[in-house]
């Protein structure tokens, strides 16, 4: 039996052997460029909000196609899972990224942890569109894109991972220091700036790569919008300021495309990973579990758990640490929580098809149940206190949250396609984010068979081969 790394290596070799002749047979494909820009947390409803100036984003929509009302995202509606869906065309239950890291079960009584210090090979179960593009001989780059650490499929990378500078392509890191965008090579100095400052560095890194390397595929992820919405909420003065700054960053990237002389061969795809809603209250299911004797604290820290909940914004992953009693424990917790204030639903594995998750026996990262909060309530991992429901301040959650079930209209994300091959003034509906990766493949003339989504053929002028 091949292990995952051997399997991935074999797949990459097959891709290289099969796709290079196919791509070379279509010479014009090597003149195409796709820039995929993700503005974290930019809800679909914000594009039409008249209170925020978005000249660059709205111009892209007018010159291209927009998904009206927003694009449906994947469950869970959090960052790493949805960014991976954008580049695989698969739901998280199939591509394997269920949180912002790997969910590690430690055995009976041992709490589950999220480990974000992982390579792409540990996180993503299938080749991404970037893997296929690189294997086909196209130039690729990523800036702050999740689940790409130590990928071999980028000519330049600056990954979204703890200690990201340690995993940034050395030549890119050196160039950014020489240009003054980074002070030095230390992670401490990079992270000492504000989130706005981080977006500035990431934007300038993307602009530099576009001007200097002209990648056929560029992935860019900006974060300040999400951070501001968590702290202050969307559709607030602070939120609108973050939206406007994100629009300025998009404008900088568009200028770089012009400077590189590739505007006439470039398609820009502007997306988000999820939407946002206000959560002034929070539920604390772990408090209920503590009072039921299912978890133990020492000095406020979780030391042992028969059952505990890992929060993911608007949902909580319920983990039962003893497989022999998992189904009975999960059903017991359902009785404890369902019907309580702030609890909208409680999913046992027989309903996991509703969120695209396999059974926990098929993937040990998958929880044994999922508790779903009502709109207005976040899920807290807090274990102290006496009540299930409290304020977001006491629960130490955020005023603005995502992570709710993707079927919620507020979780819908911005999606705009503009540039070469895209018909102007188009408005489409009913799109989910599994369509993005196959659409990129179509634009770049690549064969990509992994996606469950289909290319957005109704956005094209006629044929992208013309």
C-alpha positions in Angstrom: 0.0 0.0 0.0 1.4 3.4 -1.0 1.6 6.0 1.7 0.2 9.5 0.9 3.5 11.0 -0.1 4.3 8.1 -2.5 0.8 8.4 -3.9 1.1 12.2 -4.4 4.6 11.7 -6.1 3.2 9.1 -8.5 0.2 11.3 -9.3 2.5 14.3 -10.0 4.6 12.2 -12.3 1.6 11.0 -14.2 0.2 14.5 -14.5 3.5 15.7 -15.9 3.7 13.0 -18.4 0.2 13.3 -19.6 -0.4 17.1 -19.5 2.7 18.6 -20.9 2.1 17.4 -24.5 -1.5 18.4 -24.3 -0.7 21.9 -23.2 2.1 22.4 -25.7 -0.3 21.3 -28.4 -2.3 24.5 -27.6 0.4 27.1 -27.8 -1.8 30.0 -27.0 -2.5 28.5 -23.6 1.0 29.6 -22.5 0.0 33.2 -23.2 -2.9 33.1 -20.7 -2.8 34.3 -17.2 -5.2 33.9 -14.3 -4.9 36.0 -11.1 -7.1 34.6 -8.3 -7.6 37.1 -5.5 -9.3 36.1 -2.3 -10.4 38.9 0.1 -11.0 36.9 3.3 -14.5 37.4 4.7 -15.8 39.7 1.9 -19.5 38.7 2.0 -21.4 38.7 -1.3 -23.9 41.3 0.1 -21.1 43.9 0.5 -20.5 44.4 -3.2 -23.8 46.2 -3.6 -23.7 48.1 -0.3 -23.7 51.8 -1.3 -22.0 52.9 2.0 -18.5 51.7 0.9 -16.5 52.9 -2.1 -15.4 49.9 -4.2 -14.3 51.5 -7.6 -11.9 48.7 -8.6 -14.1 45.8 -7.5 -17.3 47.3 -9.1 -15.4 48.1 -12.3 -14.3 44.5 -12.5 -17.9 43.4 -12.1 -19.1 45.8 -14.8 -16.4 44.7 -17.2 -17.0 41.0 -16.5 -19.4 38.8 -14.7 -20.6 38.8 -11.1 -22.4 36.1 -9.1 -25.5 37.9 -7.9 -26.1 37.6 -4.2 -22.8 35.9 -3.7 -21.3 32.4 -4.3 -22.3 29.5 -2.0 -19.3 28.4 0.0 -18.5 25.0 1.5 -19.0 23.6 5.0 -17.4 24.5 7.2 -17.5 28.1 6.1 -14.0 28.9 7.4 -10.7 30.0 5.8 -8.5 27.0 5.0 -11.2 24.6 4.0 -12.8 27.0 1.5 -9.5 28.2 0.1 -8.7 24.6 -0.6 -12.1 24.1 -2.3 -11.3 27.1 -4.5 -8.2 25.4 -5.9 -9.5 21.8 -6.0 -13.2 22.1 -6.9 -14.0 19.6 -4.1 -15.9 20.0 -0.8 -13.8 19.8 2.4 -15.1 16.3 3.2 -13.4 15.1 0.0 -10.2 17.3 -0.2 -9.5 16.7 3.5 -9.1 20.1 5.0 -11.8 20.5 7.7 -10.3 23.3 9.8 -7.4 25.8 9.8 -5.0 22.9 10.2 -5.1 19.1 10.9 -7.5 17.9 13.6 -5.4 15.5 15.7 -7.1 12.9 17.8 -4.9 11.8 20.7 -6.6 8.7 22.0 -9.1 7.9 24.8 -9.5 10.9 27.1 -7.1 13.1 25.2 -8.5 16.3 23.8 -8.4 16.9 20.0 -6.0 19.6 18.9 -5.7 21.7 15.7 -2.2 21.6 14.3 -1.6 24.4 11.7 2.1 23.7 11.3 1.6 21.2 8.4 2.7 20.9 4.8 0.3 20.8 1.9 0.9 17.0 1.6 -0.4 16.5 5.1 -3.5 18.6 4.5 -4.8 18.2 1.0 -5.7 14.8 -0.4 -5.7 15.6 -4.1 -3.6 17.6 -6.5 -4.7 21.3 -6.7 -5.1 23.3 -9.9 -1.7 24.8 -9.1 -0.1 21.3 -8.9 -1.6 20.5 -12.3 -0.6 23.9 -13.9 3.0 23.6 -12.6 3.3 20.0 -13.8 2.2 21.2 -17.2 5.1 23.6 -17.4 3.2 26.8 -16.5 4.6 29.4 -14.1 2.9 29.6 -10.7 3.0 31.8 -7.6 1.1 32.1 -4.4 1.0 34.8 -1.7 -0.5 34.0 1.7 -2.5 31.1 0.3 -3.5 28.5 2.8 -2.4 24.8 2.8 0.6 25.3 0.5 3.5 25.0 2.9 6.5 23.2 1.3 4.5 22.7 -2.0 6.7 21.8 -4.9 4.3 23.4 -7.4 5.1 27.1 -7.0 8.0 28.9 -8.6 7.5 31.5 -5.9 5.5 31.2 -2.6 4.8 33.1 0.6 2.4 30.7 2.3 -0.4 31.3 4.8 1.1 29.4 7.7 2.7 30.1 11.1 6.3 31.2 10.6 5.5 31.9 6.9 8.8 33.6 6.2 10.6 30.4 7.0 8.8 28.8 4.1 8.9 31.7 1.7 10.9 31.1 -1.5 14.4 32.5 -0.7 14.7 34.6 -3.8 11.3 36.2 -3.1 12.1 36.9 0.5 15.4 38.5 -0.5 13.8 40.7 -3.2 11.1 41.9 -0.7 13.8 42.9 1.8 15.8 44.7 -1.0 12.6 46.6 -2.0 11.9 47.6 1.7 8.6 45.7 2.0 10.2 43.4 4.6 12.6 44.8 7.3 14.5 41.5 7.6 14.1 37.7 7.4 12.7 37.3 10.9 9.1 36.2 11.5 9.0 38.4 14.6 9.5 41.7 12.7 7.1 40.6 10.0 4.3 39.8 12.4 4.9 42.9 14.5 3.1 45.1 12.1 -0.7 45.4 12.0 -3.0 43.2 9.8 -3.3 46.2 7.5 0.5 46.2 7.3 0.5 42.4 6.5 -2.0 43.0 3.6 0.3 45.8 2.3 3.3 43.4 2.2 1.3 40.6 0.6 -0.2 43.0 -2.0 3.3 44.3 -2.9 4.7 40.8 -3.1 1.9 39.8 -5.5 2.6 43.0 -7.6 6.3 42.3 -7.7 5.7 38.7 -8.8 3.3 39.8 -11.6 5.6 42.4 -12.9 8.8 40.4 -12.7 7.7 36.7 -13.4 4.3 37.1 -15.1 3.0 33.8 -13.6 0.4 32.0 -15.6 -1.4 31.3 -12.3 -1.2 33.7 -9.3 -3.0 33.0 -6.0 -3.3 36.0 -3.6 -5.1 36.0 -0.2 -5.7 39.2 1.8 -6.7 39.0 5.5 -7.4 42.5 7.0 -11.0 42.4 5.9 -11.7 39.2 7.9 -9.8 40.5 11.0 -11.8 43.7 11.1 -15.1 42.0 10.6 -14.3 39.7 13.5 -13.5 42.6 15.8 -16.1 45.1 14.8 -18.6 43.3 12.5 -19.4 43.8 8.8 -21.3 46.8 7.7 -19.8 49.0 10.3 -17.6 52.0 9.9 -14.5 49.9 10.6 -15.8 47.2 8.3 -16.4 49.6 5.4 -12.9 51.1 5.9 -11.4 47.5 5.6 -13.5 46.9 2.5 -12.2 50.1 0.9 -8.6 49.2 1.7 -9.1 45.8 0.2 -10.4 47.6 -3.0 -7.2 49.7 -3.0 -5.1 46.5 -2.8 -7.0 45.1 -5.8 -6.3 48.3 -7.7 -2.6 47.9 -7.0 -2.7 44.3 -8.4 -4.5 45.5 -11.5 -1.9 48.2 -12.0 0.8 45.5 -11.8 -1.0 43.5 -14.5 -0.9 46.6 -16.7 2.8 47.3 -15.9 3.6 43.7 -16.8 1.9 44.2 -20.2 -0.4 41.2 -19.7 -3.8 42.8 -19.2 -5.0 41.6 -22.6 -4.2 38.0 -21.7 -5.2 38.0 -18.1 -8.4 36.9 -16.3 -8.9 38.2 -12.8 -11.1 36.1 -10.5 -12.0 38.0 -7.4 -13.5 35.8 -4.6 -13.9 35.4 -0.8 -13.9 32.3 1.3 -17.0 33.0 3.3 -19.4 35.8 4.4 -20.1 37.2 7.9 -22.8 37.8 10.5 -23.0 39.5 13.8 -22.7 37.3 16.9 -23.2 39.4 20.0 -24.0 36.2 22.0 -22.3 32.8 22.3 -23.1 29.3 23.4 -20.6 27.4 25.5 -21.3 23.7 25.0 -18.2 22.7 26.9 -19.6 24.3 30.0 -22.5 21.9 29.7 -20.2 18.9 29.1 -18.0 19.9 32.1 -21.1 20.0 34.4 -22.1 16.6 33.0 -18.7 15.2 34.0 -17.6 14.6 30.5 -14.5 16.8 30.6 -12.0 17.8 33.3 -10.2 21.1 33.9 -7.1 21.8 35.9 -6.5 25.5 36.6 -8.9 26.4 33.8 -7.1 24.2 31.3 -8.6 21.1 29.7 -6.7 18.0 30.8 -9.1 15.1 30.0 -12.2 14.8 27.9 -14.6 12.0 27.2 -16.4 14.5 25.0 -15.5 18.1 24.1 -16.3 20.7 21.4 -13.9 22.4 19.1 -15.4 25.7 17.9 -15.5 26.7 14.3 -17.3 30.0 14.4 -21.0 29.2 14.0 -20.6 25.5 14.4 -18.8 23.3 16.9 -17.1 20.0 16.2 -18.1 17.4 18.9 -15.4 14.9 19.5 -15.9 11.7 21.6 -12.5 10.4 22.4 -13.4 6.7 23.0 -14.5 5.1 19.7 -16.2 2.3 21.5 -18.8 4.6 23.0 -18.7 7.5 20.5 -22.2 7.0 19.1 -23.9 6.7 22.5 -22.0 9.7 23.8 -22.9 11.8 20.8 -26.5 10.9 21.1 -26.4 11.9 24.8 -24.8 15.2 24.1 -27.5 15.8 21.4 -30.2 15.4 24.2 -28.2 17.9 26.4 -28.0 20.6 23.8 -30.8 20.4 21.2 -33.6 22.7 22.0 -31.5 25.0 24.2 -31.2 28.7 23.6 -28.8 29.5 20.8 -28.7 25.9 19.4 -30.2 25.7 15.9 -29.4 22.1 15.1 -27.3 19.1 16.1 -26.0 16.8 13.4 -25.1 13.1 14.0 -23.2 11.2 11.4 -26.4 9.9 9.7 -26.9 13.6 8.5 -23.3 14.4 7.6 -24.2 14.1 3.9 -26.0 17.5 4.5 -22.6 19.2 5.0 -20.6 16.9 2.7 -18.7 15.1 5.5 -17.9 11.4 5.5 -18.5 9.2 8.5 -15.9 9.6 11.2 -14.8 6.0 10.7 -13.7 7.0 7.2 -11.6 10.0 8.3 -10.5 10.4 11.9 -10.4 14.2 11.5 -14.2 14.2 11.1 -16.1 14.9 14.4 -18.6 12.5 15.9 -21.3 15.2 15.8 -21.8 18.9 14.9 -23.6 21.5 17.0 -25.0 24.4 15.0 -25.6 27.8 16.5 -28.5 30.1 15.7 -27.8 33.3 13.8 -26.5 35.8 16.3 -24.7 33.2 18.5 -21.1 32.1 18.0 -19.8 28.8 19.4 -17.2 29.2 22.1 -14.7 26.7 23.3 -14.7 28.3 26.7 -15.1 25.7 29.5 -15.5 27.9 32.6 -18.6 29.6 33.8 -22.0 28.3 34.6 -24.4 29.0 31.7 -24.6 27.8 28.2 -25.4 31.2 26.8 -23.4 34.3 27.5 -22.1 37.5 25.8 -19.4 37.3 23.2 -17.1 39.2 25.6 -17.4 36.7 28.4 -17.2 33.8 26.0 -14.1 35.3 24.4 -15.6 34.9 20.9 -15.9 37.5 18.2 -18.6 40.1 17.6 -18.5 39.1 13.9 -18.4 35.4 12.9 -18.5 33.0 10.0 -18.4 29.2 10.2 -22.2 28.9 10.0 -23.7 26.3 7.7 -23.0 27.3 4.1 -26.7 27.3 3.3 -27.0 30.6 5.3 -27.4 33.5 2.9 -25.0 35.6 5.1 -22.2 33.1 4.5 -22.3 33.7 0.7 -19.0 35.1 -0.7 -18.2 37.6 -3.4 -17.3 36.1 -6.8 -16.4 38.3 -9.8 -14.7 37.2 -13.0 -13.3 39.8 -15.4 -10.8 40.0 -18.3 -9.9 37.9 -21.2 -12.5 35.3 -22.2 -15.2 36.7 -19.9 -18.3 38.3 -21.3 -18.9 41.9 -20.0 -21.9 42.9 -17.9 -22.9 39.3 -17.0 -24.9 38.4 -13.9 -25.2 34.8 -12.9 -26.8 33.0 -10.0 -26.7 29.6 -8.3 -22.9 29.2 -8.2 -20.9 27.4 -5.6 -17.2 27.6 -5.0 -16.4 24.1 -6.4 -16.8 25.8 -9.9 -13.7 28.0 -9.5 -10.9 25.4 -10.0 -12.4 23.9 -13.1 -13.1 27.4 -14.5 -9.4 28.2 -14.0 -8.5 25.0 -15.7 -10.6 26.0 -18.7 -9.1 29.4 -18.9 -5.5 28.0 -18.8 -6.3 25.2 -21.2 -5.6 22.5 -18.6 -7.2 19.1 -18.1 -8.3 18.9 -14.5 -10.4 15.8 -13.6 -10.4 16.0 -9.8 -13.2 18.7 -9.3 -16.8 17.8 -8.5 -17.7 21.3 -9.7 -18.1 22.3 -13.4 -16.6 25.2 -15.3 -18.7 28.4 -15.4 -19.3 28.1 -19.1 -22.0 30.8 -19.1 -19.4 33.5 -18.2 -17.3 32.9 -21.3 -17.5 35.2 -24.3 -17.8 32.2 -26.6 -14.8 29.9 -26.1 -11.7 30.6 -24.2 -9.7 29.0 -27.0 -10.6 31.8 -29.3 
